[in-house]
Amino acid sequence: MSFNFVMANIINLVPFSVFEVFVYLAILFVLAYLTLSIIFLIKKRRLKALHSFLAILLTVLVIVTTFFMSAGFSYAKTAAPVPQYMGDINLTQFKSISHHFLDDFNHLAITLDRDALGNVINPYTDRQLSDILNAKFNEANLDGLFRHNTRAKVFRSGRLMSEVGIGGVFFPPLSEANINAYLPTSSRPFVMAHEIAHARGIMREDFANEIAWYITLNSDNDFIRYSGYMSAFFWLIAAFSQFGEGALHSQFIDAVHQNVWIERQNNSYHWSQFMLLANFTNWINDLFLRIMGQEDGTNAYTPNFDFEQDYVRDPDTGNIIVDEDGRPQITRVPVFNTIQRVFFYIYHYRQ
């Protein structure tokens, strides 16, 4: 913790992304030594060419080793420290919960200011947004997270980050959180909260997502809460399918305000313009996460959805209900994931 505290406070003083500068220098170094290697090979100075190549390899190994050492311990956490409602939720209760959040989501979709394309307008600078989110982290006082503020920086070479499919990045050796300058406005608070969660000691991607969802969805700030809904609402109502209620799922999908669908379409179009190397970097990220013990790899970004089956019982007697042929009736029982239980917790907390 002392290392993170010292580095975070030093990096916070720098007004630009130190990680971005580091990336530029690393690229220049590799290009320079690759050029030297080629020149030496042309001149048939094979030993010199080998030395240049080994310099690149050694630099990469030092960076990767430093990254693994500074990030590895945090992957040992076994659960995200977010409040969850662990009680049973039946279909009637779930409908009420979903209506509650749908109404709030639609209210925000209607009332927030938008640009000519239909995208929500960010009322804050990135520094202001970072400060608001850090204050929310401190207020939440989640167990196991570092208490020091971490100013999220903007990686200005947004085209570079976008082409490799990255919305945000945390570099543990510097304890610096970064977001992509090209990030769509509605994604900005959630992605920033995700990277701040990393900077506060949560390295697992699924846990960082769960914390970011809790921080944004539980915010009293309309813009930040809207970002949480844009990221998480459709994961909530997926539980209708877990209940086996496909028609209700479609009904709630159709009830989401058109402003949300316009913005989602705009966001999809935005990312479709880039992603040149996204498949390769996704493979690298997947490999890294699996090495660090995250069994699902990059699938950890997406919540799991599951259900169990049980007999239908008479509510008065508890006896199993059978059909006309004497066969027991079977129903689905959702196995709620963390984000759904975070929604349930917030719902009960707000009442």
DRENDONU-667653 format. One record per residue (C-alpha): x, y negated, z negated; residue in three letters. Coordinates in Angstrom, 2 decimals. Layout:
<dodos>
<dodo x="X" y="Y" z="Z" r="Ala"/>
...
</dodos>
This chain:
<dodos>
<dodo x="0.00" y="0.00" z="0.00" r="Met"/>
<dodo x="2.83" y="-2.43" z="-0.75" r="Ser"/>
<dodo x="4.19" y="-2.07" z="2.80" r="Phe"/>
<dodo x="0.77" y="-2.78" z="4.32" r="Asn"/>
<dodo x="0.23" y="-5.71" z="1.96" r="Phe"/>
<dodo x="3.60" y="-7.30" z="2.78" r="Val"/>
<dodo x="3.35" y="-6.73" z="6.54" r="Met"/>
<dodo x="-0.28" y="-7.88" z="6.75" r="Ala"/>
<dodo x="0.48" y="-11.14" z="4.96" r="Asn"/>
<dodo x="3.53" y="-11.81" z="7.12" r="Ile"/>
<dodo x="1.73" y="-10.99" z="10.38" r="Ile"/>
<dodo x="-1.28" y="-13.10" z="9.32" r="Asn"/>
<dodo x="0.96" y="-16.17" z="9.42" r="Leu"/>
<dodo x="1.75" y="-15.65" z="13.11" r="Val"/>
<dodo x="-0.93" y="-17.28" z="15.30" r="Pro"/>
<dodo x="-0.56" y="-14.81" z="18.17" r="Phe"/>
<dodo x="-0.52" y="-11.04" z="18.56" r="Ser"/>
<dodo x="2.90" y="-9.75" z="17.54" r="Val"/>
<dodo x="1.98" y="-6.35" z="18.95" r="Phe"/>
<dodo x="1.36" y="-7.89" z="22.36" r="Glu"/>
<dodo x="4.84" y="-9.44" z="22.34" r="Val"/>
<dodo x="6.24" y="-6.07" z="21.28" r="Phe"/>
<dodo x="4.47" y="-4.41" z="24.24" r="Val"/>
<dodo x="5.95" y="-6.95" z="26.67" r="Tyr"/>
<dodo x="9.45" y="-6.40" z="25.29" r="Leu"/>
<dodo x="9.05" y="-2.63" z="25.42" r="Ala"/>
<dodo x="7.92" y="-2.78" z="29.06" r="Ile"/>
<dodo x="10.83" y="-5.06" z="30.00" r="Leu"/>
<dodo x="13.27" y="-2.77" z="28.20" r="Phe"/>
<dodo x="12.02" y="0.36" z="29.96" r="Val"/>
<dodo x="11.99" y="-1.33" z="33.37" r="Leu"/>
<dodo x="15.49" y="-2.70" z="32.86" r="Ala"/>
<dodo x="16.97" y="0.64" z="31.87" r="Tyr"/>
<dodo x="15.07" y="2.50" z="34.61" r="Leu"/>
<dodo x="16.55" y="0.06" z="37.11" r="Thr"/>
<dodo x="20.02" y="0.64" z="35.66" r="Leu"/>
<dodo x="19.52" y="4.40" z="35.87" r="Ser"/>
<dodo x="18.55" y="4.15" z="39.55" r="Ile"/>
<dodo x="21.52" y="1.87" z="40.31" r="Ile"/>
<dodo x="23.93" y="4.23" z="38.58" r="Phe"/>
<dodo x="22.50" y="7.21" z="40.45" r="Leu"/>
<dodo x="22.89" y="5.40" z="43.77" r="Ile"/>
<dodo x="26.51" y="4.68" z="42.85" r="Lys"/>
<dodo x="26.87" y="8.34" z="41.81" r="Lys"/>
<dodo x="27.74" y="7.35" z="38.26" r="Arg"/>
<dodo x="25.66" y="10.14" z="36.81" r="Arg"/>
<dodo x="26.94" y="9.86" z="33.23" r="Leu"/>
<dodo x="26.00" y="6.17" z="33.07" r="Lys"/>
<dodo x="22.59" y="6.98" z="34.54" r="Ala"/>
<dodo x="22.12" y="9.66" z="31.88" r="Leu"/>
<dodo x="23.07" y="7.17" z="29.14" r="His"/>
<dodo x="20.46" y="4.70" z="30.41" r="Ser"/>
<dodo x="17.79" y="7.37" z="30.55" r="Phe"/>
<dodo x="18.66" y="8.58" z="27.03" r="Leu"/>
<dodo x="18.40" y="4.99" z="25.77" r="Ala"/>
<dodo x="14.81" y="4.90" z="27.02" r="Ile"/>
<dodo x="14.05" y="8.29" z="25.51" r="Leu"/>
<dodo x="15.58" y="7.35" z="22.16" r="Leu"/>
<dodo x="13.61" y="4.10" z="22.03" r="Thr"/>
<dodo x="10.35" y="5.94" z="22.75" r="Val"/>
<dodo x="11.14" y="8.54" z="20.08" r="Leu"/>
<dodo x="11.90" y="5.86" z="17.47" r="Val"/>
<dodo x="8.64" y="4.02" z="18.23" r="Ile"/>
<dodo x="6.56" y="7.21" z="18.19" r="Val"/>
<dodo x="8.21" y="8.46" z="14.99" r="Thr"/>
<dodo x="7.69" y="5.12" z="13.26" r="Thr"/>
<dodo x="4.05" y="5.12" z="14.34" r="Phe"/>
<dodo x="3.48" y="8.66" z="13.09" r="Phe"/>
<dodo x="5.19" y="7.98" z="9.77" r="Met"/>
<dodo x="3.26" y="4.77" z="9.09" r="Ser"/>
<dodo x="-0.10" y="6.20" z="10.18" r="Ala"/>
<dodo x="0.07" y="9.82" z="9.16" r="Gly"/>
<dodo x="-0.72" y="9.63" z="5.45" r="Phe"/>
<dodo x="-4.03" y="7.86" z="6.03" r="Ser"/>
<dodo x="-5.29" y="10.77" z="8.16" r="Tyr"/>
<dodo x="-5.37" y="12.92" z="5.02" r="Ala"/>
<dodo x="-8.59" y="11.26" z="3.83" r="Lys"/>
<dodo x="-11.42" y="13.80" z="3.92" r="Thr"/>
<dodo x="-14.43" y="11.48" z="3.96" r="Ala"/>
<dodo x="-15.27" y="7.93" z="4.94" r="Ala"/>
<dodo x="-15.90" y="5.79" z="1.84" r="Pro"/>
<dodo x="-19.24" y="4.44" z="3.05" r="Val"/>
<dodo x="-22.51" y="4.53" z="1.08" r="Pro"/>
<dodo x="-24.92" y="7.15" z="2.41" r="Gln"/>
<dodo x="-28.46" y="8.13" z="1.46" r="Tyr"/>
<dodo x="-28.25" y="11.85" z="0.76" r="Met"/>
<dodo x="-31.92" y="12.54" z="0.01" r="Gly"/>
<dodo x="-34.32" y="14.36" z="2.33" r="Asp"/>
<dodo x="-36.04" y="12.42" z="5.11" r="Ile"/>
<dodo x="-39.12" y="13.82" z="6.80" r="Asn"/>
<dodo x="-40.47" y="12.78" z="10.20" r="Leu"/>
<dodo x="-43.00" y="10.30" z="8.78" r="Thr"/>
<dodo x="-40.31" y="8.58" z="6.72" r="Gln"/>
<dodo x="-37.95" y="8.59" z="9.68" r="Phe"/>
<dodo x="-40.54" y="6.88" z="11.87" r="Lys"/>
<dodo x="-40.92" y="4.12" z="9.27" r="Ser"/>
<dodo x="-37.15" y="3.70" z="9.03" r="Ile"/>
<dodo x="-36.75" y="3.58" z="12.81" r="Ser"/>
<dodo x="-39.56" y="1.02" z="13.14" r="His"/>
<dodo x="-37.89" y="-1.15" z="10.52" r="His"/>
<dodo x="-34.58" y="-1.28" z="12.38" r="Phe"/>
<dodo x="-36.22" y="-1.51" z="15.80" r="Leu"/>
<dodo x="-38.16" y="-4.59" z="14.69" r="Asp"/>
<dodo x="-34.99" y="-6.23" z="13.36" r="Asp"/>
<dodo x="-33.00" y="-5.30" z="16.48" r="Phe"/>
<dodo x="-35.68" y="-6.69" z="18.80" r="Asn"/>
<dodo x="-36.01" y="-9.85" z="16.69" r="His"/>
<dodo x="-32.29" y="-10.50" z="17.08" r="Leu"/>
<dodo x="-32.42" y="-9.67" z="20.79" r="Ala"/>
<dodo x="-35.08" y="-12.35" z="21.25" r="Ile"/>
<dodo x="-33.77" y="-15.10" z="18.97" r="Thr"/>
<dodo x="-30.00" y="-15.06" z="19.58" r="Leu"/>
<dodo x="-28.76" y="-17.53" z="22.20" r="Asp"/>
<dodo x="-27.75" y="-16.05" z="25.56" r="Arg"/>
<dodo x="-25.83" y="-17.15" z="28.62" r="Asp"/>
<dodo x="-27.11" y="-17.20" z="32.20" r="Ala"/>
<dodo x="-26.29" y="-13.50" z="32.66" r="Leu"/>
<dodo x="-28.26" y="-12.50" z="29.59" r="Gly"/>
<dodo x="-25.29" y="-11.84" z="27.31" r="Asn"/>
<dodo x="-25.44" y="-12.99" z="23.69" r="Val"/>
<dodo x="-23.32" y="-16.06" z="22.96" r="Ile"/>
<dodo x="-20.62" y="-15.80" z="20.31" r="Asn"/>
<dodo x="-21.12" y="-18.69" z="17.86" r="Pro"/>
<dodo x="-17.67" y="-18.21" z="16.29" r="Tyr"/>
<dodo x="-14.03" y="-18.36" z="17.18" r="Thr"/>
<dodo x="-12.23" y="-15.04" z="16.85" r="Asp"/>
<dodo x="-10.47" y="-16.30" z="13.74" r="Arg"/>
<dodo x="-13.79" y="-17.31" z="12.14" r="Gln"/>
<dodo x="-15.27" y="-13.93" z="13.01" r="Leu"/>
<dodo x="-12.27" y="-12.17" z="11.48" r="Ser"/>
<dodo x="-12.62" y="-14.21" z="8.29" r="Asp"/>
<dodo x="-16.36" y="-13.43" z="8.02" r="Ile"/>
<dodo x="-15.73" y="-9.70" z="8.47" r="Leu"/>
<dodo x="-12.89" y="-9.68" z="5.94" r="Asn"/>
<dodo x="-15.18" y="-11.36" z="3.43" r="Ala"/>
<dodo x="-17.78" y="-8.67" z="4.06" r="Lys"/>
<dodo x="-15.15" y="-5.96" z="3.55" r="Phe"/>
<dodo x="-14.18" y="-7.54" z="0.23" r="Asn"/>
<dodo x="-17.82" y="-7.85" z="-0.81" r="Glu"/>
<dodo x="-18.51" y="-4.20" z="0.08" r="Ala"/>
<dodo x="-15.59" y="-3.11" z="-2.14" r="Asn"/>
<dodo x="-15.42" y="0.34" z="-0.55" r="Leu"/>
<dodo x="-13.35" y="2.93" z="-2.39" r="Asp"/>
<dodo x="-9.95" y="3.72" z="-0.93" r="Gly"/>
<dodo x="-9.62" y="0.60" z="1.25" r="Leu"/>
<dodo x="-6.87" y="-1.95" z="0.81" r="Phe"/>
<dodo x="-8.14" y="-5.24" z="-0.57" r="Arg"/>
<dodo x="-5.87" y="-7.59" z="1.36" r="His"/>
<dodo x="-7.33" y="-9.51" z="4.30" r="Asn"/>
<dodo x="-6.11" y="-8.59" z="7.76" r="Thr"/>
<dodo x="-6.54" y="-11.23" z="10.42" r="Arg"/>
<dodo x="-7.61" y="-9.59" z="13.68" r="Ala"/>
<dodo x="-5.61" y="-10.95" z="16.63" r="Lys"/>
<dodo x="-6.63" y="-11.16" z="20.28" r="Val"/>
<dodo x="-4.52" y="-9.26" z="22.80" r="Phe"/>
<dodo x="-4.55" y="-11.90" z="25.53" r="Arg"/>
<dodo x="-3.53" y="-9.58" z="28.35" r="Ser"/>
<dodo x="-7.07" y="-8.31" z="28.47" r="Gly"/>
<dodo x="-6.67" y="-6.96" z="31.99" r="Arg"/>
<dodo x="-3.86" y="-4.68" z="30.81" r="Leu"/>
<dodo x="-5.89" y="-3.35" z="27.87" r="Met"/>
<dodo x="-9.01" y="-2.97" z="29.98" r="Ser"/>
<dodo x="-7.29" y="-0.97" z="32.71" r="Glu"/>
<dodo x="-6.20" y="1.58" z="30.10" r="Val"/>
<dodo x="-9.69" y="1.62" z="28.58" r="Gly"/>
<dodo x="-8.85" y="0.05" z="25.21" r="Ile"/>
<dodo x="-11.21" y="-2.31" z="23.39" r="Gly"/>
<dodo x="-9.04" y="-2.66" z="20.32" r="Gly"/>
<dodo x="-5.83" y="-1.31" z="18.85" r="Val"/>
<dodo x="-4.18" y="-1.14" z="15.45" r="Phe"/>
<dodo x="-0.38" y="-0.82" z="15.28" r="Phe"/>
<dodo x="0.53" y="0.57" z="11.83" r="Pro"/>
<dodo x="4.23" y="-0.46" z="11.76" r="Pro"/>
<dodo x="3.11" y="-4.10" z="11.98" r="Leu"/>
<dodo x="-0.18" y="-3.62" z="10.07" r="Ser"/>
<dodo x="-1.82" y="-5.74" z="12.76" r="Glu"/>
<dodo x="-5.33" y="-5.33" z="14.16" r="Ala"/>
<dodo x="-5.90" y="-6.38" z="17.78" r="Asn"/>
<dodo x="-8.95" y="-6.68" z="20.00" r="Ile"/>
<dodo x="-9.10" y="-6.95" z="23.77" r="Asn"/>
<dodo x="-9.57" y="-10.52" z="25.04" r="Ala"/>
<dodo x="-11.92" y="-9.13" z="27.72" r="Tyr"/>
<dodo x="-14.13" y="-7.39" z="25.18" r="Leu"/>
<dodo x="-17.86" y="-8.04" z="25.84" r="Pro"/>
<dodo x="-19.31" y="-10.47" z="23.32" r="Thr"/>
<dodo x="-21.83" y="-8.05" z="21.82" r="Ser"/>
<dodo x="-19.05" y="-5.54" z="21.12" r="Ser"/>
<dodo x="-16.69" y="-8.02" z="19.49" r="Arg"/>
<dodo x="-17.78" y="-7.87" z="15.81" r="Pro"/>
<dodo x="-18.05" y="-4.07" z="15.74" r="Phe"/>
<dodo x="-14.69" y="-3.45" z="17.43" r="Val"/>
<dodo x="-13.03" y="-6.05" z="15.21" r="Met"/>
<dodo x="-14.50" y="-4.39" z="12.11" r="Ala"/>
<dodo x="-13.24" y="-1.01" z="13.36" r="His"/>
<dodo x="-9.68" y="-2.32" z="13.73" r="Glu"/>
<dodo x="-9.82" y="-4.09" z="10.35" r="Ile"/>
<dodo x="-10.88" y="-0.76" z="8.81" r="Ala"/>
<dodo x="-7.70" y="0.75" z="10.27" r="His"/>
<dodo x="-5.65" y="-2.09" z="8.84" r="Ala"/>
<dodo x="-7.19" y="-1.48" z="5.42" r="Arg"/>
<dodo x="-5.91" y="2.08" z="5.36" r="Gly"/>
<dodo x="-8.52" y="4.13" z="7.26" r="Ile"/>
<dodo x="-6.83" y="5.71" z="10.28" r="Met"/>
<dodo x="-9.32" y="8.42" z="11.30" r="Arg"/>
<dodo x="-11.38" y="7.10" z="14.20" r="Glu"/>
<dodo x="-14.68" y="8.56" z="13.01" r="Asp"/>
<dodo x="-14.21" y="7.07" z="9.53" r="Phe"/>
<dodo x="-13.22" y="3.67" z="10.96" r="Ala"/>
<dodo x="-16.37" y="3.74" z="13.11" r="Asn"/>
<dodo x="-18.56" y="4.65" z="10.14" r="Glu"/>
<dodo x="-17.09" y="1.82" z="8.06" r="Ile"/>
<dodo x="-17.50" y="-0.65" z="10.93" r="Ala"/>
<dodo x="-21.13" y="0.41" z="11.34" r="Trp"/>
<dodo x="-21.81" y="-0.08" z="7.65" r="Tyr"/>
<dodo x="-20.10" y="-3.50" z="7.57" r="Ile"/>
<dodo x="-21.91" y="-4.82" z="10.65" r="Thr"/>
<dodo x="-25.34" y="-3.26" z="10.08" r="Leu"/>
<dodo x="-25.39" y="-4.38" z="6.45" r="Asn"/>
<dodo x="-24.42" y="-7.95" z="7.31" r="Ser"/>
<dodo x="-26.78" y="-10.87" z="6.75" r="Asp"/>
<dodo x="-25.15" y="-12.54" z="9.76" r="Asn"/>
<dodo x="-27.46" y="-12.14" z="12.78" r="Asp"/>
<dodo x="-24.71" y="-12.05" z="15.42" r="Phe"/>
<dodo x="-22.66" y="-9.45" z="13.52" r="Ile"/>
<dodo x="-25.70" y="-7.30" z="12.73" r="Arg"/>
<dodo x="-26.76" y="-7.41" z="16.39" r="Tyr"/>
<dodo x="-23.35" y="-6.03" z="17.36" r="Ser"/>
<dodo x="-23.86" y="-3.20" z="14.89" r="Gly"/>
<dodo x="-27.23" y="-2.38" z="16.42" r="Tyr"/>
<dodo x="-25.81" y="-2.47" z="19.96" r="Met"/>
<dodo x="-23.29" y="0.13" z="18.92" r="Ser"/>
<dodo x="-25.35" y="2.30" z="16.56" r="Ala"/>
<dodo x="-29.13" y="1.99" z="17.03" r="Phe"/>
<dodo x="-29.38" y="4.62" z="19.74" r="Phe"/>
<dodo x="-27.44" y="7.05" z="17.54" r="Trp"/>
<dodo x="-30.10" y="6.52" z="14.87" r="Leu"/>
<dodo x="-33.13" y="7.31" z="17.00" r="Ile"/>
<dodo x="-31.39" y="10.34" z="18.50" r="Ala"/>
<dodo x="-32.69" y="12.06" z="15.36" r="Ala"/>
<dodo x="-36.13" y="12.21" z="16.99" r="Phe"/>
<dodo x="-34.64" y="14.79" z="19.33" r="Ser"/>
<dodo x="-33.16" y="16.56" z="16.32" r="Gln"/>
<dodo x="-36.72" y="16.75" z="14.97" r="Phe"/>
<dodo x="-37.77" y="18.15" z="18.35" r="Gly"/>
<dodo x="-39.83" y="15.01" z="19.05" r="Glu"/>
<dodo x="-38.69" y="14.11" z="22.55" r="Gly"/>
<dodo x="-41.82" y="12.03" z="23.25" r="Ala"/>
<dodo x="-41.23" y="9.88" z="20.16" r="Leu"/>
<dodo x="-37.61" y="9.44" z="21.19" r="His"/>
<dodo x="-38.70" y="8.14" z="24.59" r="Ser"/>
<dodo x="-41.30" y="5.92" z="22.94" r="Gln"/>
<dodo x="-38.70" y="4.19" z="20.80" r="Phe"/>
<dodo x="-36.29" y="3.90" z="23.73" r="Ile"/>
<dodo x="-39.00" y="2.14" z="25.74" r="Asp"/>
<dodo x="-39.78" y="-0.19" z="22.81" r="Ala"/>
<dodo x="-36.25" y="-1.68" z="22.76" r="Val"/>
<dodo x="-36.40" y="-5.25" z="24.11" r="His"/>
<dodo x="-35.35" y="-5.86" z="27.69" r="Gln"/>
<dodo x="-32.62" y="-8.28" z="26.55" r="Asn"/>
<dodo x="-30.79" y="-5.32" z="25.03" r="Val"/>
<dodo x="-31.02" y="-3.31" z="28.25" r="Trp"/>
<dodo x="-29.77" y="-6.26" z="30.31" r="Ile"/>
<dodo x="-26.79" y="-6.68" z="28.00" r="Glu"/>
<dodo x="-26.00" y="-2.96" z="27.97" r="Arg"/>
<dodo x="-26.08" y="-2.94" z="31.76" r="Gln"/>
<dodo x="-23.79" y="-5.99" z="31.86" r="Asn"/>
<dodo x="-21.37" y="-4.30" z="29.47" r="Asn"/>
<dodo x="-21.31" y="-1.14" z="31.59" r="Ser"/>
<dodo x="-20.64" y="-3.16" z="34.71" r="Tyr"/>
<dodo x="-17.89" y="-5.07" z="32.93" r="His"/>
<dodo x="-15.97" y="-1.90" z="32.05" r="Trp"/>
<dodo x="-16.57" y="-0.34" z="35.49" r="Ser"/>
<dodo x="-14.34" y="-3.04" z="37.00" r="Gln"/>
<dodo x="-11.30" y="-1.73" z="35.16" r="Phe"/>
<dodo x="-10.37" y="1.63" z="33.61" r="Met"/>
<dodo x="-7.62" y="2.28" z="36.20" r="Leu"/>
<dodo x="-5.55" y="4.37" z="33.78" r="Leu"/>
<dodo x="-8.28" y="5.15" z="31.27" r="Ala"/>
<dodo x="-8.27" y="8.91" z="31.88" r="Asn"/>
<dodo x="-4.54" y="9.15" z="31.25" r="Phe"/>
<dodo x="-4.55" y="7.00" z="28.10" r="Thr"/>
<dodo x="-7.60" y="8.89" z="26.84" r="Asn"/>
<dodo x="-5.63" y="12.14" z="27.23" r="Trp"/>
<dodo x="-2.70" y="10.63" z="25.30" r="Ile"/>
<dodo x="-5.02" y="9.37" z="22.55" r="Asn"/>
<dodo x="-6.80" y="12.74" z="22.39" r="Asp"/>
<dodo x="-3.46" y="14.53" z="22.00" r="Leu"/>
<dodo x="-2.32" y="12.12" z="19.30" r="Phe"/>
<dodo x="-5.53" y="12.49" z="17.29" r="Leu"/>
<dodo x="-5.38" y="16.28" z="17.45" r="Arg"/>
<dodo x="-1.74" y="16.25" z="16.32" r="Ile"/>
<dodo x="-2.76" y="14.07" z="13.38" r="Met"/>
<dodo x="-5.34" y="16.66" z="12.35" r="Gly"/>
<dodo x="-8.48" y="15.12" z="13.88" r="Gln"/>
<dodo x="-9.83" y="18.33" z="15.42" r="Glu"/>
<dodo x="-12.34" y="16.67" z="17.74" r="Asp"/>
<dodo x="-9.75" y="14.38" z="19.32" r="Gly"/>
<dodo x="-11.36" y="11.44" z="21.09" r="Thr"/>
<dodo x="-14.76" y="13.08" z="20.62" r="Asn"/>
<dodo x="-14.47" y="11.80" z="17.04" r="Ala"/>
<dodo x="-15.67" y="8.41" z="18.30" r="Tyr"/>
<dodo x="-19.09" y="9.95" z="18.97" r="Thr"/>
<dodo x="-21.30" y="11.19" z="16.09" r="Pro"/>
<dodo x="-22.30" y="14.84" z="15.99" r="Asn"/>
<dodo x="-25.99" y="15.72" z="16.27" r="Phe"/>
<dodo x="-27.32" y="18.97" z="14.90" r="Asp"/>
<dodo x="-30.37" y="20.63" z="13.42" r="Phe"/>
<dodo x="-31.32" y="23.80" z="11.61" r="Glu"/>
<dodo x="-34.44" y="25.90" z="11.87" r="Gln"/>
<dodo x="-36.74" y="26.77" z="9.00" r="Asp"/>
<dodo x="-40.15" y="28.30" z="8.45" r="Tyr"/>
<dodo x="-43.19" y="26.01" z="8.32" r="Val"/>
<dodo x="-44.72" y="26.26" z="4.85" r="Arg"/>
<dodo x="-48.08" y="25.32" z="3.42" r="Asp"/>
<dodo x="-47.52" y="22.10" z="1.40" r="Pro"/>
<dodo x="-49.86" y="23.30" z="-1.37" r="Asp"/>
<dodo x="-48.86" y="26.95" z="-1.78" r="Thr"/>
<dodo x="-45.39" y="27.01" z="-0.30" r="Gly"/>
<dodo x="-46.34" y="30.09" z="1.74" r="Asn"/>
<dodo x="-45.00" y="30.54" z="5.25" r="Ile"/>
<dodo x="-47.57" y="29.60" z="7.89" r="Ile"/>
<dodo x="-48.10" y="32.16" z="10.64" r="Val"/>
<dodo x="-49.76" y="31.85" z="14.05" r="Asp"/>
<dodo x="-52.65" y="33.90" z="15.40" r="Glu"/>
<dodo x="-50.31" y="36.77" z="16.28" r="Asp"/>
<dodo x="-48.92" y="36.88" z="12.76" r="Gly"/>
<dodo x="-45.58" y="35.37" z="13.71" r="Arg"/>
<dodo x="-44.10" y="32.80" z="11.31" r="Pro"/>
<dodo x="-44.06" y="29.24" z="12.62" r="Gln"/>
<dodo x="-40.61" y="27.66" z="12.88" r="Ile"/>
<dodo x="-39.71" y="23.98" z="12.72" r="Thr"/>
<dodo x="-36.57" y="21.95" z="13.26" r="Arg"/>
<dodo x="-34.78" y="20.40" z="10.31" r="Val"/>
<dodo x="-32.31" y="17.67" z="11.38" r="Pro"/>
<dodo x="-28.78" y="17.75" z="10.02" r="Val"/>
<dodo x="-28.26" y="14.00" z="9.74" r="Phe"/>
<dodo x="-24.82" y="12.63" z="10.49" r="Asn"/>
<dodo x="-23.01" y="9.88" z="8.60" r="Thr"/>
<dodo x="-24.23" y="6.95" z="10.70" r="Ile"/>
<dodo x="-27.85" y="8.07" z="10.34" r="Gln"/>
<dodo x="-27.42" y="8.36" z="6.57" r="Arg"/>
<dodo x="-25.81" y="4.90" z="6.51" r="Val"/>
<dodo x="-28.96" y="3.56" z="8.19" r="Phe"/>
<dodo x="-31.07" y="5.34" z="5.55" r="Phe"/>
<dodo x="-28.98" y="3.84" z="2.76" r="Tyr"/>
<dodo x="-29.30" y="0.31" z="4.17" r="Ile"/>
<dodo x="-33.04" y="0.80" z="4.61" r="Tyr"/>
<dodo x="-33.53" y="1.82" z="0.99" r="His"/>
<dodo x="-31.15" y="-0.91" z="-0.18" r="Tyr"/>
<dodo x="-33.15" y="-3.60" z="1.66" r="Arg"/>
<dodo x="-36.52" y="-2.56" z="0.26" r="Gln"/>
</dodos>
